[in-house]
């Protein structure tokens, strides 16, 4: 199972807009996607799940993907986590 770690670059953290963008992108892939912050893990295809992580600026998210197109999913989702959203 491919795994990547990414540090949140957005100064306001991983709020509703990036969580929505992440979950929508994750949902476009057929593989299972799990996102962890510390010991808490959620379904990466769930906006609510992503918001419950409470991820803030410089927190590290570990993204795991399993199944078809897992590597492609990790690449796209990593770009979203590394993106700085203009507020």
Backbone as a printed PyTorch tensor [residue, N CA C, xyz], in Angstrom:
tensor([[[  0.8370,  -1.1710,   0.0000],
         [  0.0000,   0.0000,   0.0000],
         [  0.8860,   1.2410,   0.0000]],

        [[  0.7550,   2.0890,  -1.0150],
         [  1.5430,   3.3240,  -1.0640],
         [  1.1190,   4.3080,   0.0270]],

        [[  2.1030,   4.9890,   0.5950],
         [  1.8700,   5.9670,   1.6610],
         [  2.7380,   7.1960,   1.3900]],

        [[  2.1660,   8.3770,   1.6360],
         [  2.9250,   9.6210,   1.5460],
         [  2.6110,  10.4810,   2.7670]],

        [[  3.5750,  11.2630,   3.2020],
         [  3.3770,  12.2420,   4.2760],
         [  3.5410,  13.6330,   3.6910]],

        [[  2.6530,  14.5340,   4.1060],
         [  2.6980,  15.9180,   3.6140],
         [  2.4180,  16.8710,   4.7620]],

        [[  3.1200,  17.9840,   4.7610],
         [  2.9180,  19.0330,   5.7520],
         [  1.9790,  20.0830,   5.1680]],

        [[  0.9740,  20.4580,   5.9250],
         [ -0.0050,  21.4420,   5.4630],
         [  0.6570,  22.8050,   5.3460]],

        [[  0.6000,  23.3590,   4.1500],
         [  1.2360,  24.6460,   3.8660],
         [  0.2860,  25.8250,   4.0470]],

        [[ -1.0090,  25.5800,   3.9440],
         [ -1.9870,  26.6500,   4.0590],
         [ -1.9640,  27.2310,   5.4750]],

        [[ -1.7850,  28.5410,   5.5950],
         [ -1.6300,  29.1580,   6.9140],
         [ -2.8890,  29.0730,   7.7670]],

        [[ -4.0460,  28.8980,   7.1580],
         [ -5.2850,  28.7660,   7.9280],
         [ -5.6700,  27.3090,   8.1360]],

        [[ -4.7900,  26.3990,   7.7840],
         [ -5.0430,  24.9780,   8.0100],
         [ -5.8710,  24.3430,   6.9170]],

        [[ -6.3540,  23.1580,   7.2220],
         [ -7.1220,  22.3870,   6.2470],
         [ -8.5990,  22.5620,   6.5660]],

        [[ -9.1410,  23.6990,   6.1830],
         [-10.5260,  24.0650,   6.4810],
         [-11.4700,  23.5370,   5.4010]],

        [[-12.6800,  24.0580,   5.3520],
         [-13.7350,  23.5060,   4.4910],
         [-13.3680,  23.4480,   3.0080]],

        [[-12.8090,  24.5150,   2.4720],
         [-12.5320,  24.5240,   1.0300],
         [-11.4870,  23.4850,   0.6380]],

        [[-10.3200,  23.4170,   1.2780],
         [ -9.3840,  22.3650,   0.8910],
         [ -9.8970,  20.9660,   1.2380]],

        [[-10.6690,  20.8330,   2.3180],
         [-11.2280,  19.5180,   2.6580],
         [-12.1860,  19.0500,   1.5710]],

        [[-13.0120,  19.9710,   1.0620],
         [-13.9320,  19.6290,  -0.0260],
         [-13.1600,  19.2500,  -1.2790]],

        [[-12.1650,  20.0440,  -1.6220],
         [-11.3690,  19.7720,  -2.8150],
         [-10.6660,  18.4160,  -2.6820]],

        [[-10.1270,  18.1350,  -1.5150],
         [ -9.4320,  16.8700,  -1.2730],
         [-10.4070,  15.6970,  -1.4150]],

        [[-11.5600,  15.7750,  -0.7280],
         [-12.5260,  14.6750,  -0.7470],
         [-13.0800,  14.4430,  -2.1540]],

        [[-13.3370,  15.5150,  -2.8850],
         [-13.8310,  15.3580,  -4.2560],
         [-12.7800,  14.6970,  -5.1450]],

        [[-11.5320,  15.1120,  -5.0030],
         [-10.4600,  14.5040,  -5.7930],
         [-10.2820,  13.0440,  -5.3960]],

        [[-10.3090,  12.7500,  -4.0980],
         [-10.1640,  11.3720,  -3.6280],
         [-11.2840,  10.4940,  -4.1660]],

        [[-12.4870,  11.0420,  -4.2210],
         [-13.6450,  10.2810,  -4.6950],
         [-13.5690,   9.9580,  -6.1830]],

        [[-12.7300,  10.6700,  -6.8990],
         [-12.6120,  10.4150,  -8.3350],
         [-11.7400,   9.1890,  -8.6380]],

        [[-11.1290,   8.6080,  -7.6160],
         [-10.2730,   7.4330,  -7.7930],
         [-10.9710,   6.1920,  -7.2500]],

        [[-10.7550,   5.0380,  -7.9010],
         [-11.4150,   3.8030,  -7.4560],
         [-10.7860,   3.1720,  -6.2160]],

        [[ -9.6210,   3.6230,  -5.8040],
         [ -8.9260,   3.0120,  -4.6630],
         [ -9.4730,   3.5420,  -3.3360]],

        [[ -9.1930,   2.8170,  -2.2710],
         [ -9.5290,   3.2640,  -0.9160],
         [ -8.4700,   4.2570,  -0.4750]],

        [[ -8.8980,   5.3330,   0.1840],
         [ -7.9660,   6.3710,   0.6190],
         [ -8.2230,   6.6690,   2.0940]],

        [[ -7.1530,   6.6030,   2.8630],
         [ -7.2220,   6.8720,   4.2990],
         [ -6.2320,   7.9750,   4.6130]],

        [[ -6.6490,   8.9010,   5.4630],
         [ -5.7960,  10.0300,   5.8540],
         [ -5.6710,  10.0310,   7.3710]],

        [[ -4.4360,  10.1530,   7.8490],
         [ -4.1900,  10.1410,   9.2930],
         [ -3.4430,  11.4010,   9.7160]],

        [[ -3.8350,  11.9040,  10.8730],
         [ -3.0890,  12.9650,  11.5640],
         [ -2.8440,  12.4130,  12.9550]],

        [[ -1.6150,  12.0690,  13.2200],
         [ -1.3080,  11.3940,  14.4740],
         [ -1.9880,  10.0310,  14.4870]],

        [[ -2.6930,   9.7230,  15.5630],
         [ -3.3600,   8.4280,  15.6970],
         [ -4.7630,   8.4220,  15.1010]],

        [[ -5.2770,   9.5850,  14.7070],
         [ -6.6360,   9.6650,  14.1630],
         [ -6.6060,   9.4840,  12.6500]],

        [[ -7.3950,   8.5290,  12.1520],
         [ -7.4690,   8.2460,  10.7180],
         [ -8.9200,   8.3360,  10.2560]],

        [[ -9.0940,   8.8530,   9.0230],
         [-10.4340,   9.0190,   8.4490],
         [-10.4270,   8.5830,   6.9960]],

        [[-11.6260,   8.3950,   6.4620],
         [-11.8180,   8.1160,   5.0420],
         [-11.5370,   9.4170,   4.2830]],

        [[-10.5690,   9.4020,   3.3860],
         [-10.2040,  10.5950,   2.6390],
         [-11.2470,  11.0510,   1.6440]],

        [[-12.2700,  10.2300,   1.4090],
         [-13.3340,  10.5980,   0.4780],
         [-14.4780,  11.3080,   1.1900]],

        [[-14.3450,  11.5200,   2.4850],
         [-15.3850,  12.1600,   3.2900],
         [-14.9540,  13.5740,   3.6980]],

        [[-15.7270,  14.5620,   3.2690],
         [-15.4220,  15.9450,   3.6570],
         [-15.4830,  16.0790,   5.1820]],

        [[-16.5380,  15.5420,   5.7740],
         [-16.6780,  15.6290,   7.2250],
         [-15.5180,  14.9320,   7.9310]],

        [[-15.1350,  13.7800,   7.4240],
         [-13.9950,  13.0790,   8.0030],
         [-12.7380,  13.9180,   7.9590]],

        [[-12.4990,  14.5380,   6.8170],
         [-11.3110,  15.3760,   6.6780],
         [-11.3510,  16.5540,   7.6590]],

        [[-12.5260,  17.1510,   7.8430],
         [-12.6510,  18.2800,   8.7670],
         [-12.4360,  17.8470,  10.2140]],

        [[-12.8460,  16.6210,  10.5700],
         [-12.6930,  16.1670,  11.9500],
         [-11.2360,  15.9550,  12.3400]],

        [[-10.3410,  15.9100,  11.3570],
         [ -8.9210,  15.8000,  11.6950],
         [ -8.4190,  17.0710,  12.3820]],

        [[ -9.0860,  18.1970,  12.1170],
         [ -8.6650,  19.4590,  12.7320],
         [ -7.2450,  19.8390,  12.3570]],

        [[ -6.8650,  19.5620,  11.1280],
         [ -5.4890,  19.7920,  10.6870],
         [ -5.1990,  21.2910,  10.5370]],

        [[ -4.1090,  21.7000,  11.1340],
         [ -3.6910,  23.1050,  11.1270],
         [ -2.3910,  23.2730,  10.3360]],

        [[ -2.0300,  24.5290,  10.1370],
         [ -0.7950,  24.8730,   9.4380],
         [  0.3880,  24.1100,  10.0430]],

        [[  1.1660,  23.4760,   9.2100],
         [  2.3670,  22.7090,   9.5330],
         [  2.0950,  21.3460,  10.1950]],

        [[  0.8140,  20.9630,  10.3390],
         [  0.5130,  19.5890,  10.7580],
         [  0.8850,  18.6470,   9.6200]],

        [[  1.2050,  17.4220,   9.9680],
         [  1.5560,  16.4090,   8.9610],
         [  0.3850,  15.4690,   8.7710]],

        [[ -0.0080,  15.2850,   7.5020],
         [ -1.0300,  14.3080,   7.1420],
         [ -0.3500,  13.1410,   6.4450]],

        [[ -0.7200,  11.9390,   6.8450],
         [ -0.2380,  10.7260,   6.1930],
         [ -1.3910,  10.2100,   5.3450]],

        [[ -1.1380,  10.0800,   4.0500],
         [ -2.1680,   9.6280,   3.1150],
         [ -1.8010,   8.2250,   2.6460]],

        [[ -2.7580,   7.3130,   2.7880],
         [ -2.5740,   5.9300,   2.3460],
         [ -3.6000,   5.6290,   1.2690]],

        [[ -3.1810,   4.9350,   0.2380],
         [ -4.1040,   4.5370,  -0.8260],
         [ -3.8890,   3.0600,  -1.1260]],

        [[ -4.9950,   2.3590,  -1.3390],
         [ -4.8980,   0.9370,  -1.6240],
         [ -5.8650,   0.5820,  -2.7430]],

        [[ -5.3220,  -0.0400,  -3.7700],
         [ -6.1500,  -0.4650,  -4.8880],
         [ -5.7100,   0.1690,  -6.1880]],

        [[ -6.5920,   0.0620,  -7.1520],
         [ -6.3290,   0.5650,  -8.5060],
         [ -6.0960,   2.0730,  -8.4930]],

        [[ -5.0620,   2.5220,  -9.1670],
         [ -4.6730,   3.9350,  -9.3240],
         [ -4.2180,   4.5740,  -8.0140]],

        [[ -3.6980,   3.7880,  -7.0950],
         [ -3.2680,   4.3140,  -5.7900],
         [ -2.1640,   5.3570,  -5.9290]],

        [[ -1.1700,   5.0810,  -6.7470],
         [ -0.0490,   6.0370,  -6.9100],
         [ -0.5290,   7.3580,  -7.5000]],

        [[ -1.3970,   7.2710,  -8.5040],
         [ -1.9260,   8.4910,  -9.1250],
         [ -2.7280,   9.3030,  -8.1150]],

        [[ -3.5020,   8.6140,  -7.2920],
         [ -4.2940,   9.2930,  -6.2690],
         [ -3.3890,  10.0210,  -5.2840]],

        [[ -2.3460,   9.3560,  -4.8210],
         [ -1.4310,   9.9850,  -3.8690],
         [ -0.7690,  11.2220,  -4.4570]],

        [[ -0.3880,  11.1540,  -5.7160],
         [  0.2420,  12.3180,  -6.3500],
         [ -0.7100,  13.5120,  -6.3730]],

        [[ -1.9460,  13.2770,  -6.8110],
         [ -2.9180,  14.3700,  -6.9070],
         [ -3.2740,  14.9090,  -5.5190]],

        [[ -3.5090,  14.0290,  -4.5650],
         [ -3.9050,  14.4620,  -3.2300],
         [ -2.7690,  15.1730,  -2.5040]],

        [[ -1.5510,  14.7400,  -2.7420],
         [ -0.3950,  15.4170,  -2.1590],
         [ -0.2750,  16.8440,  -2.6510]],

        [[ -0.5850,  17.0590,  -3.9180],
         [ -0.5500,  18.4260,  -4.4720],
         [ -1.5960,  19.3070,  -3.7860]],

        [[ -2.7410,  18.7410,  -3.4560],
         [ -3.7930,  19.5190,  -2.7820],
         [ -3.3450,  19.9060,  -1.3720]],

        [[ -2.7690,  18.9710,  -0.6360],
         [ -2.2950,  19.2670,   0.7250],
         [ -1.1980,  20.3270,   0.6890]],

        [[ -0.3420,  20.2770,  -0.3090],
         [  0.7870,  21.2160,  -0.4010],
         [  0.3890,  22.5800,  -0.9570]],

        [[ -0.8210,  22.7000,  -1.4380],
         [ -1.3000,  23.9430,  -2.0490],
         [ -1.5510,  24.9920,  -0.9670]],

        [[ -1.2470,  26.2290,  -1.3000],
         [ -1.5700,  27.3620,  -0.4240],
         [ -2.7810,  28.0470,  -1.0130]],

        [[ -3.8820,  28.0510,  -0.2740],
         [ -5.1130,  28.6540,  -0.7500],
         [ -5.1030,  30.1400,  -0.4250]],

        [[ -5.5110,  30.9600,  -1.3810],
         [ -5.5840,  32.4050,  -1.1620],
         [ -6.8710,  32.6800,  -0.4020]],

        [[ -6.7520,  33.2950,   0.7380],
         [ -7.9200,  33.5720,   1.5940],
         [ -8.4920,  34.9270,   1.2930]]])
